[in-house]
Amino acid sequence: MLQGFKEFITKGNVIDLAVAVVIGTAFTAIVNAVVSAIITPLVSLFFDADETGKIGIQVEGIYGQTVTFPIGELISAIISFLAVALIVYFVFVLPMNTWKERQAARNPAVEEETLPSEQELLIEIRDALRKHDAP
């Protein structure tokens, strides 16, 4: 039982996953800082941040109170998500993909010789037998 746990912990993909979680947590702080320093002020040019929570569908409750479904908060969350996704893509993913493509172009992988299929082997054997049996 302990041997199985030891193998599970020492596998590379478990360690990679742990590193990814730690880096992802640290990266969240960077993305949040970019969004709050750049994206939120840009959105504030078009929308009043205090008013977004008041935008929505208002429905009269059974006890006479007015209930507001804050659609503005949903829209703000969607805009924030799209802003974060754009930042992550253009600042990190796109440059990393470009870098990987350049590395692959510099160091082309040596293509391994593919083994013949079973049918090709059988055809070769048949042809060799015919050649051997021919007078």
N, CA, C and O of each residue as an XYZ file, in Angstrom:
540
protein
N       0.837     -1.193      0.000
C       0.000      0.000      0.000
C       0.875      1.247      0.000
O       0.620      2.169     -0.775
N       1.889      1.301      0.838
C       2.775      2.451      0.877
C       3.616      2.556     -0.386
O       3.950      3.657     -0.824
N       3.964      1.397     -0.980
C       4.733      1.412     -2.214
C       3.937      2.085     -3.336
O       4.482      2.876     -4.105
N       2.647      1.765     -3.420
C       1.792      2.386     -4.434
C       1.683      3.889     -4.233
O       1.703      4.648     -5.202
N       1.569      4.327     -2.976
C       1.510      5.761     -2.681
C       2.824      6.442     -3.062
O       2.822      7.544     -3.611
N       3.948      5.778     -2.766
C       5.259      6.331     -3.102
C       5.399      6.497     -4.617
O       5.910      7.516     -5.081
N       4.953      5.511     -5.387
C       5.012      5.598     -6.843
C       4.127      6.732     -7.355
O       4.495      7.443     -8.290
N       2.963      6.894     -6.737
C       2.048      7.957     -7.146
C       2.662      9.336     -6.905
O       2.575     10.218     -7.760
N       3.275      9.515     -5.752
C       3.862     10.815     -5.394
C       5.083     11.124     -6.251
O       5.296     12.277     -6.626
N       5.880     10.123     -6.562
C       7.124     10.378     -7.277
C       6.962     10.439     -8.785
O       7.930     10.709     -9.495
N       5.759     10.194     -9.289
C       5.537     10.310    -10.723
C       5.712     11.764    -11.131
O       5.352     12.678    -10.389
N       6.261     11.965    -12.303
C       6.528     13.309    -12.788
C       5.283     14.149    -12.981
O       5.308     15.351    -12.717
N       4.187     13.547    -13.438
C       3.010     14.345    -13.716
C       2.371     14.889    -12.443
O       1.747     15.949    -12.494
N       2.498     14.216    -11.314
C       1.960     14.724    -10.057
C       2.776     15.933     -9.602
O       2.215     16.925     -9.138
N       4.078     15.848     -9.734
C       4.933     16.960     -9.355
C       4.694     18.136    -10.296
O       4.643     19.282     -9.851
N       4.547     17.865    -11.583
C       4.250     18.926    -12.543
C       2.935     19.617    -12.208
O       2.824     20.839    -12.311
N       1.953     18.842    -11.812
C       0.664     19.411    -11.441
C       0.796     20.305    -10.213
O       0.203     21.383    -10.167
N       1.561     19.873     -9.225
C       1.764     20.686     -8.032
C       2.465     21.998     -8.378
O       2.095     23.054     -7.866
N       3.464     21.934     -9.233
C       4.167     23.149     -9.657
C       3.202     24.060    -10.409
O       3.225     25.276    -10.216
N       2.360     23.490    -11.260
C       1.399     24.289    -12.020
C       0.420     25.015    -11.100
O       0.062     26.163    -11.363
N      -0.011     24.362    -10.033
C      -0.935     25.001     -9.094
C      -0.251     26.170     -8.386
O      -0.841     27.239     -8.228
N       0.989     25.964     -7.965
C       1.720     27.034     -7.273
C       1.964     28.208     -8.218
O       1.737     29.361     -7.849
N       2.421     27.922     -9.422
C       2.673     28.983    -10.400
C       1.361     29.669    -10.777
O       1.323     30.891    -10.921
N       0.296     28.900    -10.937
C      -1.008     29.483    -11.257
C      -1.497     30.422    -10.176
O      -2.080     31.464    -10.474
N      -1.267     30.067     -8.937
C      -1.666     30.937     -7.831
C      -0.873     32.237     -7.854
O      -1.440     33.314     -7.670
N       0.423     32.143     -8.078
C       1.246     33.348     -8.156
C       0.876     34.175     -9.385
O       0.872     35.404     -9.330
N       0.569     33.510    -10.478
C       0.215     34.193    -11.708
C      -1.102     34.943    -11.566
O      -1.292     35.978    -12.203
N      -2.013     34.436    -10.740
C      -3.297     35.089    -10.515
C      -3.095     36.505     -9.999
O      -3.810     37.421    -10.406
N      -2.131     36.693     -9.110
C      -1.861     38.028     -8.576
C      -1.430     38.980     -9.683
O      -1.828     40.145     -9.687
N      -0.615     38.493    -10.626
C      -0.164     39.336    -11.733
C      -1.342     39.718    -12.630
O      -1.501     40.882    -12.999
N      -2.154     38.738    -12.972
C      -3.297     39.006    -13.848
C      -4.273     39.954    -13.174
O      -4.778     40.872    -13.821
N      -4.555     39.754    -11.884
C      -5.462     40.650    -11.171
C      -4.921     42.074    -11.130
O      -5.685     43.033    -11.239
N      -3.603     42.217    -10.972
C      -2.997     43.553    -10.949
C      -3.144     44.232    -12.311
O      -3.457     45.420    -12.382
N      -2.920     43.486    -13.385
C      -3.071     44.065    -14.735
C      -4.517     44.472    -14.976
O      -4.776     45.547    -15.518
N      -5.454     43.630    -14.581
C      -6.867     43.947    -14.783
C      -7.266     45.168    -13.969
O      -7.941     46.058    -14.487
N      -6.861     45.229    -12.701
C      -7.267     46.365    -11.869
C      -6.550     47.655    -12.250
O      -7.103     48.740    -12.069
N      -5.322     47.557    -12.778
C      -4.564     48.754    -13.129
C      -4.865     49.275    -14.532
O      -4.742     50.473    -14.788
N      -5.257     48.387    -15.437
C      -5.439     48.819    -16.830
C      -6.876     48.613    -17.315
O      -7.501     49.544    -17.822
N      -7.391     47.407    -17.160
C      -8.688     47.078    -17.750
C      -9.847     47.761    -17.026
O     -10.734     48.321    -17.670
N      -9.843     47.719    -15.699
C     -10.938     48.327    -14.943
C     -11.047     49.828    -15.208
O     -12.160     50.316    -15.404
N      -9.941     50.586    -15.224
C     -10.080     52.001    -15.574
C     -10.614     52.219    -16.991
O     -11.369     53.161    -17.235
N     -10.218     51.342    -17.931
C     -10.756     51.472    -19.278
C     -12.265     51.226    -19.310
O     -12.995     51.937    -20.000
N     -12.731     50.230    -18.572
C     -14.165     49.950    -18.501
C     -14.890     51.100    -17.814
O     -16.018     51.433    -18.178
N     -14.244     51.707    -16.819
C     -14.857     52.823    -16.093
C     -15.061     54.046    -16.978
O     -15.875     54.914    -16.662
N     -14.328     54.119    -18.083
C     -14.553     55.222    -19.014
C     -15.947     55.149    -19.634
O     -16.514     56.173    -20.014
N     -16.497     53.944    -19.735
C     -17.791     53.750    -20.387
C     -18.924     53.451    -19.409
O     -20.080     53.773    -19.685
N     -18.604     52.835    -18.262
C     -19.622     52.456    -17.289
C     -19.233     52.972    -15.919
O     -18.055     52.978    -15.560
N     -20.228     53.405    -15.151
C     -19.981     53.790    -13.767
C     -19.949     52.513    -12.940
O     -20.939     51.782    -12.894
N     -18.837     52.237    -12.292
C     -18.665     50.976    -11.560
C     -19.686     50.825    -10.448
O     -20.121     49.709    -10.162
N     -20.081     51.931     -9.811
C     -21.060     51.831     -8.725
C     -22.461     51.539     -9.252
O     -23.284     50.970     -8.535
N     -22.736     51.913    -10.470
C     -24.070     51.736    -11.029
C     -24.297     50.351    -11.622
O     -25.444     49.963    -11.843
N     -23.210     49.581    -11.889
C     -23.405     48.289    -12.552
C     -24.207     47.321    -11.699
O     -24.936     46.493    -12.245
N     -24.095     47.398    -10.371
C     -24.856     46.508     -9.507
C     -26.330     46.834     -9.481
O     -27.145     45.997     -9.093
N     -26.690     48.061     -9.896
C     -28.091     48.478     -9.868
C     -28.790     48.237    -11.200
O     -30.010     48.367    -11.300
N     -28.014     47.885    -12.223
C     -28.603     47.618    -13.527
C     -29.134     46.187    -13.516
O     -28.419     45.250    -13.164
N     -30.384     46.037    -13.901
C     -30.915     44.686    -13.953
C     -32.422     44.673    -14.022
O     -33.073     45.712    -14.124
N     -32.951     43.492    -13.963
C     -34.396     43.292    -14.032
C     -34.966     43.443    -12.625
O     -34.503     42.807    -11.678
N     -35.984     44.301    -12.509
C     -36.612     44.495    -11.203
C     -37.966     43.805    -11.199
O     -38.771     43.958    -12.118
N     -38.195     43.036    -10.132
C     -39.428     42.276     -9.992
C     -40.015     42.585     -8.622
O     -39.289     42.680     -7.632
N     -41.318     42.740     -8.575
C     -42.007     43.009     -7.318
C     -42.157     41.698     -6.548
O     -42.695     40.723     -7.074
N     -41.680     41.676     -5.303
C     -41.747     40.478     -4.479
C     -43.124     40.275     -3.886
O     -43.970     41.163     -3.982
N     -43.371     39.120     -3.273
C     -44.701     38.824     -2.720
C     -44.974     39.626     -1.449
O     -46.128     39.739     -1.036
N     -43.939     40.184     -0.821
C     -44.131     40.995      0.381
C     -44.059     42.489      0.081
O     -43.980     43.304      1.000
N     -44.085     42.850     -1.200
C     -44.098     44.253     -1.577
C     -42.731     44.861     -1.835
O     -42.642     46.001     -2.292
N     -41.686     44.138     -1.556
C     -40.343     44.671     -1.814
C     -39.978     44.481     -3.280
O     -40.494     43.595     -3.961
N     -39.083     45.331     -3.742
C     -38.598     45.210     -5.123
C     -37.290     44.435     -5.106
O     -36.364     44.758     -4.362
N     -37.237     43.414     -5.936
C     -36.044     42.577     -6.039
C     -35.383     42.883     -7.386
O     -36.035     42.888     -8.429
N     -34.057     43.140     -7.334
C     -33.312     43.422     -8.555
C     -32.393     42.255     -8.861
O     -31.600     41.839     -8.017
N     -32.503     41.732    -10.060
C     -31.573     40.717    -10.539
C     -30.405     41.465    -11.184
O     -30.550     42.022    -12.272
N     -29.249     41.478    -10.517
C     -28.139     42.347    -10.947
C     -27.441     41.859    -12.218
O     -26.377     41.242    -12.156
N     -28.043     42.140    -13.350
C     -27.467     41.775    -14.635
C     -26.158     42.540    -14.858
O     -25.252     42.040    -15.525
N     -26.061     43.731    -14.309
C     -24.846     44.530    -14.448
C     -23.633     43.832    -13.871
O     -22.546     43.901    -14.445
N     -23.803     43.158    -12.741
C     -22.688     42.414    -12.144
C     -22.264     41.257    -13.042
O     -21.076     40.958    -13.161
N     -23.245     40.604    -13.674
C     -22.933     39.518    -14.604
C     -22.153     40.051    -15.800
O     -21.165     39.452    -16.225
N     -22.604     41.180    -16.337
C     -21.899     41.783    -17.469
C     -20.485     42.181    -17.064
O     -19.548     41.983    -17.838
N     -20.311     42.738    -15.870
C     -18.979     43.114    -15.380
C     -18.079     41.892    -15.240
O     -16.900     41.940    -15.589
N     -18.638     40.798    -14.728
C     -17.854     39.570    -14.582
C     -17.444     39.012    -15.940
O     -16.323     38.531    -16.101
N     -18.345     39.075    -16.913
C     -18.023     38.587    -18.255
C     -16.937     39.449    -18.887
O     -16.008     38.924    -19.500
N     -17.045     40.772    -18.741
C     -16.025     41.670    -19.290
C     -14.683     41.401    -18.616
O     -13.653     41.373    -19.289
N     -14.678     41.201    -17.300
C     -13.430     40.911    -16.589
C     -12.815     39.602    -17.063
O     -11.604     39.517    -17.268
N     -13.647     38.584    -17.235
C     -13.144     37.301    -17.715
C     -12.530     37.428    -19.100
O     -11.440     36.915    -19.352
N     -13.230     38.112    -19.997
C     -12.699     38.283    -21.349
C     -11.411     39.093    -21.340
O     -10.498     38.823    -22.121
N     -11.336     40.083    -20.459
C     -10.111     40.878    -20.355
C      -8.952     40.012    -19.875
O      -7.851     40.085    -20.420
N      -9.195     39.204    -18.872
C      -8.143     38.308    -18.367
C      -7.739     37.315    -19.446
O      -6.549     37.067    -19.642
N      -8.709     36.747    -20.145
C      -8.399     35.777    -21.200
C      -7.570     36.423    -22.310
O      -6.628     35.812    -22.815
N      -7.915     37.647    -22.690
C      -7.140     38.347    -23.720
C      -5.713     38.618    -23.258
O      -4.761     38.430    -24.016
N      -5.570     39.059    -22.018
C      -4.236     39.334    -21.488
C      -3.403     38.068    -21.459
O      -2.252     38.071    -21.896
N      -3.970     36.993    -20.950
C      -3.236     35.732    -20.865
C      -2.844     35.256    -22.261
O      -1.725     34.787    -22.465
N      -3.756     35.373    -23.217
C      -3.449     34.887    -24.568
C      -2.352     35.713    -25.228
O      -1.361     35.164    -25.709
N      -2.530     37.032    -25.251
C      -1.594     37.869    -25.997
C      -0.261     38.087    -25.285
O       0.756     38.317    -25.941
N      -0.251     38.019    -23.961
C       0.992     38.270    -23.239
C       1.775     36.982    -22.993
O       3.004     37.010    -22.930
N       1.081     35.861    -22.854
C       1.773     34.633    -22.487
C       1.654     33.522    -23.522
O       2.670     32.969    -23.943
N       0.444     33.184    -23.942
C       0.242     32.022    -24.815
C       0.815     32.267    -26.207
O       1.574     31.442    -26.716
N       0.464     33.382    -26.823
C       0.939     33.658    -28.180
C       2.465     33.752    -28.255
O       3.056     33.133    -29.140
N       3.132     34.503    -27.359
C       4.598     34.508    -27.414
C       5.220     33.137    -27.155
O       6.228     32.792    -27.771
N       4.637     32.358    -26.260
C       5.183     31.031    -25.962
C       5.034     30.111    -27.177
O       5.953     29.355    -27.493
N       3.893     30.169    -27.857
C       3.713     29.357    -29.065
C       4.683     29.776    -30.159
O       5.230     28.929    -30.865
N       4.899     31.077    -30.300
C       5.858     31.569    -31.291
C       7.256     31.090    -30.951
O       8.002     30.665    -31.834
N       7.615     31.156    -29.674
C       8.936     30.706    -29.237
C       9.114     29.209    -29.509
O      10.168     28.783    -29.980
N       8.082     28.413    -29.211
C       8.159     26.967    -29.460
C       8.309     26.669    -30.945
O       9.065     25.773    -31.321
N       7.599     27.409    -31.797
C       7.722     27.201    -33.237
C       9.130     27.528    -33.719
O       9.683     26.819    -34.560
N       9.705     28.594    -33.192
C      11.074     28.966    -33.576
C      12.072     27.919    -33.105
O      13.013     27.590    -33.828
N      11.875     27.392    -31.898
C      12.759     26.346    -31.397
C      12.648     25.092    -32.253
O      13.653     24.446    -32.551
N      11.437     24.753    -32.645
C      11.233     23.566    -33.482
C      11.864     23.767    -34.858
O      12.377     22.814    -35.443
N      11.833     25.002    -35.385
C      12.441     25.265    -36.686
C      13.965     25.194    -36.603
O      14.621     24.755    -37.548
N      14.527     25.625    -35.476
C      15.981     25.565    -35.290
C      16.473     24.144    -35.102
O      17.528     23.777    -35.620
N      15.725     23.347    -34.372
C      16.113     21.977    -34.052
C      15.062     21.010    -34.593
O      14.243     20.490    -33.835
N      15.088     20.772    -35.896
C      14.062     19.863    -36.426
C      14.238     18.462    -35.850
O      15.348     17.938    -35.756
N      13.142     17.895    -35.481
C      13.170     16.544    -34.913
C      13.518     15.541    -36.007
O      13.020     15.624    -37.130
N      14.364     14.616    -35.666
C      14.731     13.571    -36.609
C      13.568     12.588    -36.676
O      13.148     12.011    -35.673
N      13.070     12.421    -37.887
C      11.943     11.518    -38.041
C      12.433     10.082    -37.938
O      13.398      9.679    -38.587
N      11.747      9.339    -37.112
C      12.107      7.938    -36.950
C      11.611      7.162    -38.158
O      10.564      7.456    -38.735
N      12.405      6.159    -38.517
C      12.011      5.324    -39.633
C      10.798      4.518    -39.208
O      10.813      3.826    -38.191
N       9.765      4.622    -39.998
C       8.552      3.885    -39.657
C       8.714      2.438    -40.077
O       9.264      2.139    -41.137
N       8.242      1.572    -39.256
C       8.308      0.145    -39.546
C       7.241     -0.209    -40.562
O       6.165      0.389    -40.573
N       7.535     -1.182    -41.420
C       6.526     -1.585    -42.404
C       5.337     -2.225    -41.693
O       5.455     -2.821    -40.622
N       4.200     -2.073    -42.339
C       3.000     -2.664    -41.755
C       3.033     -4.189    -41.908
O       3.866     -4.742    -42.625
N       2.130     -4.829    -41.234
C       2.050     -6.298    -41.283
C       1.769     -6.776    -42.704
O       2.321     -7.782    -43.148
N       0.919     -6.060    -43.406
C       0.589     -6.446    -44.781
C       1.817     -6.300    -45.682
O       2.059     -7.156    -46.533
N       2.593     -5.229    -45.506
C       3.792     -5.043    -46.317
C       4.808     -6.147    -46.059
O       5.461     -6.620    -46.989
N       4.946     -6.557    -44.807
C       5.853     -7.656    -44.475
C       5.405     -8.962    -45.138
O       6.225     -9.708    -45.674
N       4.112     -9.227    -45.095
C       3.594    -10.446    -45.717
C       3.821    -10.439    -47.221
O       4.135    -11.479    -47.800
N       3.670     -9.288    -47.861
C       3.914     -9.192    -49.305
C       5.380     -9.454    -49.608
O       5.695    -10.148    -50.574
N       6.281     -8.909    -48.797
C       7.714     -9.144    -48.998
C       8.056    -10.626    -48.841
O       8.835    -11.175    -49.620
N       7.469    -11.264    -47.833
C       7.724    -12.702    -47.620
C       7.208    -13.502    -48.805
O       7.888    -14.405    -49.293
N       6.005    -13.172    -49.270
C       5.429    -13.869    -50.418
C       6.321    -13.721    -51.645
O       6.594    -14.702    -52.337
N       6.777    -12.497    -51.917
C       7.626    -12.255    -53.076
C       8.957    -13.002    -52.941
O       9.467    -13.542    -53.922
N       9.515    -13.034    -51.734
C      10.781    -13.754    -51.521
C      10.587    -15.244    -51.736
O      11.451    -15.894    -52.324
N       9.462    -15.809    -51.270
C       9.172    -17.223    -51.470
C       8.981    -17.537    -52.959
O       9.452    -18.567    -53.439
N       8.298    -16.662    -53.681
C       8.097    -16.877    -55.110
C       9.439    -16.846    -55.846
O       9.695    -17.660    -56.733
N      10.285    -15.896    -55.460
C      11.588    -15.780    -56.099
C      12.437    -17.005    -55.799
O      13.181    -17.471    -56.663
N      12.334    -17.527    -54.589
C      13.099    -18.690    -54.170
C      12.615    -19.963    -54.885
O      13.425    -20.818    -55.241
N      11.295    -20.087    -55.094
C      10.709    -21.268    -55.720
C      10.800    -21.217    -57.240
O      10.627    -22.249    -57.888
N      11.058    -20.079    -57.817
C      11.090    -19.967    -59.286
C      12.293    -20.724    -59.842
O      13.387    -20.650    -59.282
N      12.087    -21.476    -60.977
C      13.191    -22.268    -61.542
C      14.200    -21.426    -62.277
O      15.180    -21.955    -62.803
